[in-house]
Amino acid sequence: MNWEIIGYIGAACTTFCFIPQIIMAMKTKELDDFSYAYLSVLGVGILMWLIYGLAIGNMVVISANAITLLFVFLLTGMKGWYHSQHKH
């Protein structure tokens, strides 16, 4: 059995599970359910996984966490942007 395929499937599931949330946030312009503390801790954890993946040279860990980190940055930016727009 090719375990790397299992890793890529798992990575795809946990990485791309953010897409429905991003789409919903774009439609509703609401991210109040995501605290900055949650997004910050999640971002740091993902960054640590990315660094670990780079250290061991594992493309499954690197690719999944690089994409997920971008999604977390996107959600954090959207939260800030939409919050500032609601104040006006």
Contacts in CASP RR format, 6 or more apart in sequence:
PFRMAT RR
TARGET T0000
AUTHOR 0000-0000-0000
METHOD contacts of the structure
MODEL  1
MNWEIIGYIGAACTTFCFIPQIIMAMKTKELDDFSYAYLSVLGVGILMWL
IYGLAIGNMVVISANAITLLFVFLLTGMKGWYHSQHKH
4 60 0 8 1.000
7 60 0 8 1.000
8 60 0 8 1.000
10 64 0 8 1.000
11 60 0 8 1.000
11 61 0 8 1.000
11 63 0 8 1.000
11 64 0 8 1.000
12 64 0 8 1.000
14 64 0 8 1.000
14 68 0 8 1.000
15 64 0 8 1.000
15 67 0 8 1.000
15 68 0 8 1.000
15 71 0 8 1.000
18 68 0 8 1.000
18 71 0 8 1.000
18 72 0 8 1.000
18 75 0 8 1.000
19 71 0 8 1.000
21 75 0 8 1.000
22 71 0 8 1.000
22 74 0 8 1.000
22 75 0 8 1.000
22 78 0 8 1.000
25 31 0 8 1.000
25 75 0 8 1.000
25 78 0 8 1.000
25 79 0 8 1.000
25 82 0 8 1.000
26 78 0 8 1.000
29 82 0 8 1.000
29 85 0 8 1.000
29 86 0 8 1.000
30 82 0 8 1.000
31 75 0 8 1.000
31 78 0 8 1.000
31 79 0 8 1.000
31 80 0 8 1.000
31 82 0 8 1.000
31 83 0 8 1.000
34 75 0 8 1.000
34 79 0 8 1.000
36 76 0 8 1.000
36 79 0 8 1.000
39 72 0 8 1.000
39 75 0 8 1.000
39 76 0 8 1.000
39 79 0 8 1.000
40 76 0 8 1.000
42 72 0 8 1.000
43 69 0 8 1.000
43 72 0 8 1.000
46 65 0 8 1.000
46 68 0 8 1.000
46 69 0 8 1.000
46 72 0 8 1.000
47 65 0 8 1.000
47 69 0 8 1.000
49 61 0 8 1.000
49 64 0 8 1.000
49 65 0 8 1.000
50 61 0 8 1.000
50 62 0 8 1.000
50 65 0 8 1.000
50 66 0 8 1.000
50 69 0 8 1.000
52 61 0 8 1.000
53 61 0 8 1.000
53 62 0 8 1.000
53 65 0 8 1.000
54 62 0 8 1.000
END
